[in-house]
């Protein structure tokens, strides 16, 4: 009897240890990217306290680039969320919304209808994003079953249900963000934040004849299921098409969606035919397919009065429970500052903006270039951080924290390296090696050199725990 009990205990302990190891392995290997660069709308959803989301946007990259919850929050304290994934197919949009509805009770859901323009995923990575990003549950199983039952090989379903057959292929691509939660996923509300700009030739469909496509049964089934879900869960469903350099075939599907909406007594907002917003082709687009933050701001400014007029939405600003939306807006504005700091060519303007930023550590490395000193060019800029002209004239290296510059090396190779813990995972090392283009600055395992320029500026952002700007003047 004792042997039997001992064996049972051994089996239980072995299973417990195995489950723990598999759980740890899964946390590293699991898919964490629904847009790019490890941004995950699902991690952001699961990190949102229950019952806080009032407005939802569901859709593809057209959705997360056109609808910024931060701007709805800024305008009226509306707690919106982007349940959007790159190339979100129709099956995924339905099950992704169901995942959100487990813990939230939104009043209105905007369904971005780019999903009408294609069926099966063209890229395997987008299949992973849409199916593997969800937590394992009956809902995720039903998504895999529905998608592969419709488009793929049913033999693939177990791989997407049990996941490890796919995830074990990620060993060589693992990065630090696989082991450490990427900070923006704790407070971004689903949007893909970018102020990058590309000038496009046109957007929209103003010159296209209104010519609705004939929707296939699977497309109508999707819209019908979304309408049924809205009735079951008690939210209003609004169809919308995001602005981009659309095509005649795509617009035909959007026109069909407009007809469907009219027939079923719901709203459709087509930003490709809407002339109430004046988009700037030089500033409001990320590329020919997507708006950027500037374009998303115009959409939020247009939709906010509509939402306030038609729905009883509470202004949650000032409510501590909604702090993630405050942080989301701060992050969007911070990315704008970082964009400026990475593109501004005038050193004076660059340093004036930099001096206004908080929660950053700045490293300034001022060195001779082939025996020449151009240090006087930076006297006024360095004075913003309390660095005197006399000290600047000698050159050296400074670490700026809380707006105050502290000299940590006089460009003297005999000085011991300076170390500073920047956060939980990065250490700064500053030294001076008198060779051609030396990497005198180390942050983590990455080395940085002035590359034969007089001044190297590194900006480490404590909000995201990473180097966000590397400039040389």
Secondary structure, DSSP 8 states (H G I E B T S, - for coil): -HHHHHHHHHHHHHHHHHHHHHHHHHHHHS---SSSTT--HHHHHHTS-TT---EEEEESHHHHHH--HHHHHHHH---EEEEE-TT--HHHHHHHHHHHHTT---SEEEEEGGGGG--S-SSHHHHHHHHHSS-SSHHHHHHHHHHHHHTS-GGGHHHHHH-HHHHGGGGGG--HHHHS--GGGGT--S----------S--S-TTS--------HHHHHHHHHHHHHHHHHT-EEEEEE--SS--HHHHHHHHHHHHHHHHHT-EEEETTT--SS---TTTSEEETTEE-HHHHHHHHHHHHHHHHHHS-----TT-GGGHHHHHHHHHHHHHHHHHHHHH---HHHHHHHHTT--SEEEEEEE--BTTB--GGGGHHHHHTTT--HHHHHT-EEEEEETTEEEEEE-S-TTS--EEEE-SSS-EEEE----STT---EEETTEEE--TT-SEEEEEEETTTTEEEEEEE-
